[in-house]
Amino acid sequence: MKIYTMKEVYIVENTITYFKESGKTNTLNTLQIAKKRALELGIKKVLVASTHGYTALEAAKVFQGTDIEILAVSISNSFEDLGWAMTQEERNRIEKAGIRVLTCLHGLADGVAEGFCGENTPGSIVADTLRMFSQGTKVAVEIAIMAVEAGFISPGSEVISIAGTNEGCDTALVVKPSFARKIKDFIICEILCKPRIP
């Protein structure tokens, strides 16, 4: 990393990794990129989206020996009918690896409004905009909001949020999250990696 000084303006030059494809094959690289940046920035909390535990358990291995806390954020139990909700057995395995698990209402969901208005809600517009970057970008923002809403992290604190497309992870962001109702305060500080072709 290079730092340039120009009349009171500081420019930090860092690299973004773009994966050729999206999905699980990028999991190890994504986690290693996130670990390296967390150590450089002194970040102490890393969030990982994990539906059934694969990404969380891989993160436990990669971050082992650091003082960085990993928080696994699972999809809401309202998706149990689709087979997406984390089982108690899966949760137990993750917690045994020393990782806290959070399951709650989706951070970008409009809840009841979605039931009445269909898909065109403010939350769905934000979600669709973030998907223009990658599915993982949308989920990384979402899980950071969920963690703030649940009190697991403080609003405005700098964390790394990791997510992906279907299985595994392929996107890592440095973020300063906010509560859902203060979404305009949410800041994506850095994009560490993402798929170039989602």
Phi, psi and omega in degrees: 000137177245143176239126179250144176247126178224103176042065177073358179255130181250127179247122177258121179263121180221166182255151171248132176267128176250119179277145181292331179222164180265164170108196191301329183298343181264002188302306183298315179298317180300314181294322179291321176298316180295318180298314180302314182288324177299318179293320179297320184268353183072025179285133186254353180229132177233131179258138175230132173285131181210113182281311182238006171110347184302306183296319179298316181291325175293321178297322178302320179290313184295320184269002180302138179089357175258169176261024181272128179275131177258133175240121177269130179245119182261166178290153180304145178296349177294347179263014182300324181295341178265359181080016183265344185286146179288134177279164178296323178297317178295317178299317180300318180297318180294314181295327177296332178279002177089019182248132175284146180241133177242128172231123180200183178301140180301139183294328181260356182290147176262012175052244184298323180302322180297323179293329181266323188261354183079218188272345184266074178242163177305320179297320180290328178293316177298315181299315180295326177295315179295327178296341176298333176277310175178159174302320179297326178297314179301313183289322179298319176293315182300313183290331177293319176296317179301318180294323176293312181303324182275355179082014179281332174223160181270143175300138179084353178282145183275122180224165171255132181241128188236134179206187182197198183244117183062261181255156177068198180224152180213006183222133175224132181232145165266123185227158167242096188281167179226172168291155180302320183287351176241041185305332180293345178273351181291132181236127168267106184282317183213142168260116182274318178199156178192160174289139176284322178242101182289000000 
